[in-house]
Amino acid sequence: MQLNYFNTPASREATTIVEMFRNANILSTKLILNLLMLLTVFSLRAQCPSPPGNPSVFGNNQWNAYVYDNNDISLVTAVYSGYYVQYTLGFDTLDNWNLDSSPSNAEGWSGCSVDNDAFTYVYKRKGFPCGNYTVAMTNWDDVAEVYVDGVALWSCSSPSSLGICNGYVGDILLNENSEIEVRVREDGGDSFASLSLVNNTPSIAGILTASGNSTICPGIAPSPITLSDFSGSIVKWQSAEDASFTTGVVDILSTSAILTSVDMGILTVTHYYRAVVQDGSCNPEYTNPLEVTVGLPVTYAAGMWSETPTETNPIIIDDNILLVDDLTVCSCQVKSGKTLTIASGTNLTVVNYITVETGADLIINNNGSLLQTDDSAINSGSVKVKRDTQPMKAYDYTYWSSPVANNTLFQLSPLTAGDKYYRFNPIINNWVSIIGGTEVMQPGLGYIVRAPQGWTVNNASSGVYSGEFNGIPTNGVVSTTIQKGAGTYNLIGNPYPSVIDIDLFLTDPANSGIVNGTIYLWTHNTAISSTIPGNVVYNYTADDYAKYNLTGGIRSAAAAITGGTVPDGKIAIGQGFFIEAATGLADGTYSATFRNSMRVDGNGRFYRTSPTLPTNTNTLEKNRLWLNISNTNGAYNQILIGYVATATNGFDPLFDGKTMVAGNVLSMYSIIGTDNFSIQGRSLPFEISDSVVVGYKTTIAGSFTVALEDFDGLFQDQDVYLFDKLLGISQNLKEGSYAFLSEVGTFNDRFEVRFTNSTLGIGEVNFDETNVSISIKDRKVSVHSPLLIEGMEIFDLLGRKVYSQENIGAMEFTTPEFMLSPQVLIAKIKLMDFEITRKIIMK
């Protein structure tokens, strides 16, 4: 170590002392070294007598780096030279000065110059974000020590580059009062050090979430508030009347992660809420406040609003008003003697409660709508809900469901014959008469009511019945009974004075295991008749049920006929419908659930109504085709085949809808296994080689037509063929309908829907069927073939089999003489691996 002497009084004095001892010949080597060290101290203090900073002070949430101009890590003989500040959580000296220089080169240095070698520096900090930290020295040169709250926890007397010491100091709980001191001694050469602090469990206040609407009306309690993603313990909650928590601050002594409605109480003004979270000895942390808005009332009086109402405002109706524009408000109060009328096609949406005072009226005109969003809101007072049926003939029934409480069937239709009010009982699989209509209609259940006495059989246009419901409007969760016994079909209905989206009902977890996913809507297109099979004089047909599930909807009559509507999944106010108990359920009684989240804006169709195009009501990919079967006398039936995302080729309750078995004159269906379906959903991706078996049933013989009525998705560019397996004919339904003759009966193996025009037969090898000749002579049919003839069948144009022969086993064959009138026949010749169909004329 080389010493530099300075021409100062202190140095001259020191030199004199050394000379005195040397002259006295009593100076030992050790004493000389100590005296030289003292000389250095005197020298350095002389050149930098009062450097800034106080090395005893810990930085407040920052590192104060104090530097000493010699390498005494004990600091006993260290000469303080100055300091700089570092603001990061941990520190790395290389961020401040190069490893071949000294701390006095750091940015922000304040003090004397420090030589590049032989110095000591000390990092001191008080205050850390509260938490459990992993503390470690990641590198150092040459000697280092770490103190926490004055206790030496770690030291190493060799540089980190030698790998002798592990830099791990410990897992330590730190908070705003904790102190860390790091000392580093630099002897010579490179100089550097770094300390790492990793907060493993920081104190986190968390996130507040309201479980319900955070905008409420005056005089009610807010929905519960939940605290999530926090670390530590909940000390308490607080409320205030401002977001900065300076006005009306109240401590709520709850330590639960859920602040309940009871905890918050009734509110009349806007409040803010926050949770107070603390981890151990850490300072409390506060969540961002959550606002619960209490809207100010807006009044309609003297023909005008006091201000424009919004969803945050309660409204008070203090004058008669006809609402013709959609409006969303917080709550609605109609004052005594005043009337609020919701016009047809208008929606009033109320977030919370509705109050209709005694002597006041809230009238919902036909196709108007009253929605509510808060399931817990309690309504008071009676409303009037008006609903018009479609034109009815005498003996026609309408399927109803009540949107209000305490309304009887008689009140709905007082002129209906006393024994013509019914509900359906699946346990006995039959209708139950409600004599006199005295039963109170239960929201969520369906009923049928016959047209009032006096309606005529031929009434086609003027038979609209205007029904009216009077009672407290239904709101919130409604449970309705689903039963399974001798029958599986249940008559239920929309319980609200607003439209519901049936998709939301069908896919609700509370319902998916209780009901199958197809609804059946009565449209009474076909007038009752004594010619329709049944057990009374006048009977109805089940072809009058429109059907809907997640695949789509099918109409119940041709578009040209009144009531030929394709359901779109929106169920109108007052509408009743059939639904089947879930396949696989044991016999018994269950409950399905309606809730406010199923209610939607808009005017649903009160079956029956004018025709519309089918529409998607969800985001599932759907590729669909609608087929119908009909005759010229008005018989009609429609089926739907759809290739839909998440559907399978087996039975899917949400995508496959069964036919309703009854005395239909004419019906068509697709087949899955042994069951018949009006709607069939099939899997994606679509394969052009796919085919769908289609059957039909008729109680009358004659000429019928199968047509492609509509299509969407990939079928915009995909041909659709109907293959008549009986006649061996394939018809591209996009080019035209297919006409055929049929006798009375059920035919489940005649038709297939295909997507390629492949009619080669049983085998798929080339064969020239012109080499097979069929001729008629003397009323006998002869066949000549280059292949072995296995069998032969002959049909008339009504599909009746007039001849059959199996196990022929020859290349030539002639039938016996036919005693038939002149007509066209269809001959089907079965060869080895092939089947040939020919038309022949019997003269």
Protein Blocks (a to p, Z undefined) as FASTA:
>chain_A
ZZdddddfklmmmmmmmmmmmmnopacfklmmmmmmmmmmmmmmmmmmbaghjfkbcceh
iacddddfbdcfkommpccfbdcddfbfbdcfklmbcfkbcfklpghiacddddfbhpad
ddddehiaedddddddfbdcfbdcddeehiafbdcfbdfklomaccbfbdcdddfkbccd
dddddfbhcdddddddddfbdcdebjcddfbdfbdcehiacdddddehiacjdfbdcddf
bfklpgopacdddfbfbdcfklnopafbdcdddddddehjbccdddddddddddddddde
ehiafbdcdfkbccddfbdcddfbdcddfbdcddehiacdddehiacddfbbcdddehia
cdddehiacddfblkbccedjdddddddddddehiacddddfbehiafklmmmmbcfklc
ccddfklopacddehhlaccdehiacdddddehiafklmklmcccdddeddddehjdddd
ddddfbmbdcdddfbfcdcdfklmmmpmklmmmpccbdcddeklbccdfkbgcjbfbdcd
fklpccddfkbccdfbdfkbghiacdehiacehiacdddddehiacddddddddfklpce
djdddddddddddddfbfbdcdddddddddfeopacdddddddehiafbdcfklpccddd
dfdfbdcdddehjaccfbdcddddddfkbccddddddfbecddddddfbdchjllmgccd
dddfknopacdfkloccdddddedddfklbccdfbdcffbjblcdcdfklpccddeehia
cdddfbdcfbdcdddfkopafbdcehkopabdcdddddddddddddddddehiacddddd
dZZ
